[in-house]
Amino acid sequence: MFWAYGFGWQRLVFGGLMMLLVWGGLIALAVLVVRALTRPVSRQPGGSGGPSGSTIDRALEILKERYARGEITKDQYESMRRDLQT
């Protein structure tokens, strides 16, 4: 008659799964909050929402590589570099 009242293994398994879901959710929430608080701001002053510094740095690296491979001339390199830095 112990099974008739719902205190069997099903309740134990369900309770364990629920506990895992709750703790997993709390840990995931904590990770998201920490990441949001420690993430660098990617917007430029003035709220223009332009590219971040790391994006510009990567673009300059690509530009230097293209110049080093001879894909672009020195004048093209200088012009593109000025465009990226403004």
N, C-alpha and C positions, 0 to 999 in steps of 0.2 A: 503494500500500500504506500510505500515511500514515494513511488513514481507518480502517484495520483495527485500529489500536491505540488508538483513541478520543481522539486528539489533534487533533480537527478544531474547527470553529467552534462546535459544540455545547458543548464544554468551556469555551471562552472566554466564551460567553454565560452559561452556568450559573455559572461562577466570578464573573462580574461581578454577576449577580443576587444571589448569595449574599453578596458583599461589601456590596452596597447594603442587604440585609436585616440584616446584622450591624451595620453602622454606624447604620442607622436605629433598630434596637432599642436600641443603646447611647445614642444621643442622646435617644430617647423616655424611657428609664429615667432619664437624668440630669435631664431636665425634670421628671419626676414626683417625683424626690427633692427637687429644689430647691423645687417647689411645696409639697410636704408639709412641708418645714422652714420655709418662710416664711409659711404660712397661719396666720392668727390663730386662737387657740383659741376655739371657739364655746360651750363649756360654762361655766356659772357656777360659782363656788366651791361646794364641797360635793358636786359630782358629780350635781346634780339633772337636768342635761341640759335645762334650760329654754331659752327663746328667747334668742338672743344680743342684744347691745346694738344692733346695726344693725337687727334685726327690730323691736325696741321703738321705735327712732327712726322707722322707716318707719310703724309703726302710729300713733305720735303725729302724724306729718305728715298721714296720712289723716284722723285725728280732727280736726285743726285745719282741714283743707279742708272737711270736712263741716259744721263749726261756721260757717265763713266763708260757706258756701253757704246756711246757714239750715236745714239738714236736721235738726239737733238743737238743743235748747235749751242755755242756759248750764249749767243744773243737770245735764243729761245729759252735757255735755262734761266738767264737773268730775268727775263720778262715774266716767266711763270713763277719764279721765286718771289718777285715783288708782288705779284697778284696774290699769292698765298699768304704773305706776311701782312697784307693790308686788311 
